[in-house]
Amino acid sequence: MKIKVSDGTNVIIYELNETSAAKSLYGMLPLEVAVENYSNNEKIFYPSTAVSYGADCIEGDCPAGTLALFSPWGNVVMFYGAASRYSGLYILGKAIQGAANISSLTGTIRVETVGGTSGIRSMKAGNANNDSFGHALNGMIATDGQSGIIIKDGKKVVVK
């Protein structure tokens, strides 16, 4: 799971871990929220709904570039300076691109998913008559003559 955080000028790409908290945040996207300064090493934002988390949360030291959830307050933390382990501070992921931009984020930010997604969540075998045209990227059965990217027989096909 990868997400992009941007204020229109500065962009950071994070790779999330597989914890319930990271999946909860990912499931809320896209978000447009205000980013705030906090302390001398982090930027924070508050999602519109609470990020849920379970027993699989990871606590630990947070080097620069770490994305975390501070569970007592419900805010998401983007560290641009190192921070020590703290009770209730759960690691969500790390910056894989643009970590140096975290300290420059201002105003309203957009948090959204990055690549590798389509409207198709799962596939199952079906009747050959229903699958004869394949599926569009939104998961709907493609119609005869439909243009765009169609998934047919497990392959992406561009139909003009």
Buried (B, 14 or more C-beta within 10 A) or exposed (E): BBBBBBBEEBBBBBBBBEBBBBBBBBEBBEBEBEBEEBEEBBBBBBBEEEBBBEEEBBBEEBEBBBBBBBBEEEBBBBBBBEBEEBEEBBBBBBBEBBBEBBBEBBEEBBBEBBEEEEEEEEEEEEEEEEBEBBBBBEEEBBEEEEEEBBBBEEEEEEBE
